[in-house]
Amino acid sequence: MNAAIIDTLEKRETTFKKNLKDSNGKVFEIAETTKIGESSIYRLWTKDQSYYYTSKAKKTQICLHFTVGSITGDIATLTKPDNKVSVHYVVDRLGNIYNLIPLDKEKNWSYHLGAKCIGTNGVMSKSAIGIEISNYGPLNRHSDGYYNAYKQLYCVEDRHVENILFRNYNYYSRMTEAQKTAVYELVNWLCEQCDIPHNYKLEGMFENDKCAQEFTGIFTHAQVRKDKFDLPYAQVKYIKEKWEESLLPPEPDEKERPVKTEDITFAEIRKNVEKSTTTIKTAKKNPIPVKKDKPWYVEILDMITGLFAKIKN
């Protein structure tokens, strides 16, 4: 049986991070590193920058893709000289974010949506920042494991797969937690940098060109191309959910948290009862004198007795 691709992916990504050499032998340099949360963006640079345009392109959207490949081949394909088909960012399984096109909310772009794109390829590719997730995408299940779109054995274990029904496929390659975190942090950072609202398109495609072009927010390649399968919304919704969670107020500090009935322990209740019992016993041993009222006739007799005592004296 052929070796599963999943077993080599981490090594490929580690090697690329170290050598910065793609599958065509092209070597890159890291021109700049930007830390965003737990993740880092590495700006890749080569002498040949002919794979993107530097003309005007105002960014109002973010489009999520997956590559159906691994990092060295992904980078080679997206930086092919004079091809002008690329994206701004690629995120690998280790959570590394590679910036291929310098980010500028008013310029720098490349085609990444295709001729059949709703909203037209030129308009949408200019307005949408492209993010490619290095992932093999749709899988077919066979008796000996899961196979990718190239009919290669991807993996044999279910833990690397998500059971998602989308575009005639039942299984998709699972993203790693590091990859999910990196995509989430990158989307949030881009929204801040380019003033893009956290508006996530729900399931379904854009109705027409006008709807697609006027949309501001985050969508997927499959929502502008009915022949594409990147990405199922089930793999994207975690970004929206994590962002919504970040808006919730933080839990109060333990010292500031109000005491609830369920927080009072039995020992504390017993201590308070014993304290009250001790106070009652002390009061019984040392009673406070209470002045009792005398009957009226006794008070008159006391007055007469006192008067005679004064006369006698």
C-alpha positions in Angstrom: 0.0 0.0 0.0 1.2 3.5 -0.8 2.3 5.8 2.0 -0.4 8.2 3.2 0.2 11.9 2.3 -0.9 13.0 5.7 2.2 11.4 7.2 4.5 13.7 5.2 2.7 17.0 5.5 4.2 18.3 8.8 7.8 17.4 7.5 7.1 19.3 4.2 5.9 22.4 6.1 8.8 22.3 8.6 11.3 22.0 5.7 9.7 24.8 3.7 9.8 27.1 6.8 13.5 26.3 7.2 14.7 26.5 3.6 11.9 28.7 2.0 12.2 26.7 -1.3 9.1 25.8 -3.3 8.5 22.7 -5.4 10.0 24.5 -8.5 13.2 25.2 -6.7 12.5 28.9 -6.2 14.0 30.3 -3.0 12.3 33.1 -1.0 13.4 35.4 1.8 11.3 36.6 4.7 11.2 40.3 4.2 9.1 41.0 7.3 7.4 39.2 10.2 4.2 40.5 11.8 2.9 39.0 15.0 -0.9 38.7 15.3 -2.1 37.0 18.5 -0.7 33.5 18.6 0.2 33.5 14.9 2.8 35.2 12.7 2.7 36.5 9.2 5.8 36.0 7.1 6.2 38.3 4.1 7.8 36.2 1.4 10.0 38.0 -1.2 11.7 37.0 -4.4 13.3 39.1 -7.2 10.4 38.2 -9.5 7.2 39.9 -8.3 5.4 39.5 -11.7 2.6 37.3 -10.3 0.5 40.2 -9.1 -0.6 43.7 -10.2 0.2 46.9 -8.3 -2.7 48.9 -9.8 -5.7 50.3 -7.9 -7.8 47.8 -6.0 -9.8 48.9 -3.0 -10.3 46.0 -0.5 -13.9 45.5 0.8 -14.1 41.7 1.1 -12.2 38.6 2.2 -12.5 35.3 0.2 -11.5 32.0 1.7 -10.1 29.1 -0.4 -8.3 25.9 0.1 -5.4 24.8 -2.2 -6.1 21.0 -2.7 -2.4 20.5 -2.2 0.6 20.9 0.2 2.7 24.0 1.0 5.6 23.7 -1.4 3.4 23.1 -4.4 0.9 25.7 -3.2 3.6 28.4 -3.1 5.0 27.5 -6.4 1.6 27.6 -8.2 0.7 30.9 -6.6 3.9 32.7 -7.4 4.3 31.5 -11.0 6.0 34.3 -13.1 3.6 36.5 -15.1 0.7 34.2 -14.4 -1.2 36.8 -12.3 -3.2 34.2 -10.5 -2.4 34.4 -6.8 -3.7 35.4 -3.3 -2.4 37.6 -0.6 -2.0 34.8 2.1 -1.5 31.1 2.4 -2.0 29.4 5.8 -0.3 26.0 6.4 -1.3 23.2 8.8 1.4 24.3 11.3 -0.3 27.7 11.5 2.3 29.6 9.6 0.9 32.5 7.5 2.8 33.4 4.3 2.1 36.8 2.7 2.7 36.6 -1.0 1.2 40.0 -2.1 2.0 43.1 -0.1 -1.1 44.1 1.8 -2.5 47.5 0.7 -6.2 48.3 1.0 -6.0 50.6 -2.1 -3.8 48.5 -4.5 -2.0 45.2 -5.2 -4.1 42.3 -6.4 -4.2 39.2 -8.5 -6.9 37.0 -10.1 -8.1 34.3 -7.7 -11.8 33.7 -8.5 -11.9 32.6 -12.1 -13.8 33.4 -15.3 -17.1 31.9 -14.1 -17.2 34.0 -10.9 -20.4 35.7 -9.9 -19.6 39.4 -9.8 -17.0 38.9 -12.5 -13.4 37.8 -12.0 -11.9 41.3 -12.5 -14.1 43.2 -10.1 -14.2 40.6 -7.3 -10.5 39.7 -7.5 -9.7 43.3 -7.0 -12.0 43.9 -4.0 -11.5 40.6 -2.2 -8.4 39.7 -0.3 -7.6 36.0 -1.0 -6.7 33.6 1.7 -5.7 30.1 0.7 -5.7 27.4 3.3 -3.2 24.7 2.6 -5.5 21.7 2.6 -6.4 18.8 0.3 -10.1 19.4 0.6 -12.6 16.8 -0.7 -11.9 13.1 -0.1 -13.3 9.8 -1.4 -13.6 6.9 1.0 -12.3 3.4 0.0 -11.8 0.2 1.8 -8.1 1.0 2.6 -8.5 4.7 3.4 -9.4 8.2 2.1 -8.2 9.3 -1.3 -7.8 12.9 -2.5 -8.9 14.5 -5.8 -5.8 13.2 -7.5 -6.7 9.6 -6.5 -3.8 9.5 -4.1 -4.1 7.9 -0.6 -4.5 10.9 1.8 -5.0 9.1 5.1 -6.3 5.9 6.7 -7.5 7.3 10.0 -10.9 8.9 10.5 -9.4 11.6 12.9 -7.9 13.4 9.9 -11.3 13.6 8.2 -14.5 15.6 8.6 -17.8 14.0 7.6 -19.4 16.9 5.7 -21.8 16.6 2.8 -21.0 19.4 0.3 -21.0 19.5 -3.5 -21.3 15.8 -4.0 -18.6 14.9 -1.5 -19.1 13.3 1.9 -15.7 13.8 3.4 -13.2 16.7 3.7 -9.7 16.9 5.0 -9.7 18.2 8.6 -7.9 21.5 9.4 -5.5 21.4 12.3 -6.3 23.5 15.4 -3.2 25.7 14.7 -4.4 26.3 11.2 -7.9 27.2 12.4 -6.5 29.7 15.0 -4.2 31.2 12.3 -7.1 31.7 9.9 -9.3 33.2 12.6 -6.6 35.6 13.7 -5.7 36.6 10.1 -9.3 37.4 9.2 -9.7 39.5 12.3 -6.5 41.4 11.7 -7.4 42.0 8.0 -10.8 43.3 9.0 -9.1 45.8 11.3 -6.4 46.8 8.8 -8.8 47.3 5.8 -11.9 48.4 7.6 -13.9 45.3 6.5 -16.9 44.5 8.7 -17.2 41.1 10.4 -20.1 40.2 8.1 -20.1 36.5 7.3 -22.1 35.3 4.3 -24.3 32.4 5.4 -24.7 29.3 3.3 -25.7 29.7 -0.3 -24.4 31.5 -3.3 -24.7 35.2 -4.3 -27.9 35.7 -6.3 -26.3 37.9 -9.0 -23.3 40.0 -9.9 -24.7 43.1 -8.1 -25.2 41.3 -4.8 -21.7 39.9 -4.9 -20.0 43.2 -5.8 -21.9 45.2 -3.2 -21.3 42.7 -0.4 -18.8 43.7 2.3 -17.4 41.0 4.6 -16.2 37.4 4.4 -17.3 34.8 1.9 -15.9 31.6 0.3 -14.9 30.6 -3.2 -17.8 28.2 -3.5 -20.3 31.1 -2.9 -19.3 32.7 -6.2 -18.5 29.5 -8.2 -21.0 26.6 -8.4 -18.2 24.4 -9.8 -15.9 24.9 -6.7 -16.0 23.1 -3.4 -13.8 25.4 -1.2 -14.9 25.7 1.5 -17.9 24.0 3.1 -19.6 26.5 5.4 -19.2 23.9 8.2 -15.4 24.6 8.0 -15.8 28.3 8.1 -18.5 29.0 10.8 -15.9 28.5 13.6 -14.4 31.8 12.6 -17.7 33.6 13.0 -18.5 31.8 16.3 -15.0 32.6 17.8 -15.4 36.2 16.9 -18.9 36.3 18.5 -17.4 34.7 21.6 -14.8 37.4 21.8 -17.5 40.1 22.0 -19.0 38.5 25.2 -18.0 40.4 28.5 -15.2 38.7 30.4 -15.9 36.6 33.5 -15.7 38.8 36.7 -12.6 38.5 38.9 -13.0 36.1 41.8 -12.6 38.9 44.3 -15.3 41.0 42.6 -17.7 38.2 41.9 -20.9 38.5 43.9 -21.5 35.8 46.5 -24.2 33.4 45.4 -26.2 31.0 47.7 -24.6 28.0 46.1 -21.1 29.4 46.9 -21.7 29.3 50.7 -20.3 26.0 52.1 -21.8 23.8 54.8 -18.8 24.6 57.0 -19.5 28.3 56.8 -23.2 27.8 57.7 -22.2 25.6 60.7 -19.6 28.2 61.9 -22.3 31.0 61.8 -24.8 28.8 63.7 -22.2 28.0 66.4 -21.4 31.7 66.8 -25.0 32.6 67.3 -25.5 29.8 69.8 -22.5 31.0 71.9 -24.0 34.6 72.0 -27.3 33.2 73.3 -25.5 31.2 76.1 -23.5 34.2 77.2 -26.7 36.3 77.4 -28.3 33.7 79.7 -25.2 33.7 82.1 -25.1 37.5 82.2 -28.6 38.8 81.9 -29.2 42.5 81.4 -31.2 43.9 84.4 -34.7 44.7 83.4 -36.6 47.4 85.3 -40.1 46.1 86.2 -43.0 48.6 86.7 -44.6 48.6 90.4 -48.3 48.6 91.0 -49.8 52.1 91.6 -50.6 51.5 95.2 -47.1 50.3 96.1 -45.6 53.5 94.6 -48.0 55.7 96.8 -47.0 53.7 99.9 -43.3 54.2 99.0 -43.9 58.0 98.7 -45.7 58.2 102.1 -42.9 56.2 103.8 -40.3 58.4 102.3 -42.2 61.6 103.5 -42.4 60.4 107.1 -38.7 59.5 107.0 -37.8 63.1 106.0 -40.1 64.5 108.8 -38.6 62.3 111.4 -35.1 63.3 110.5 
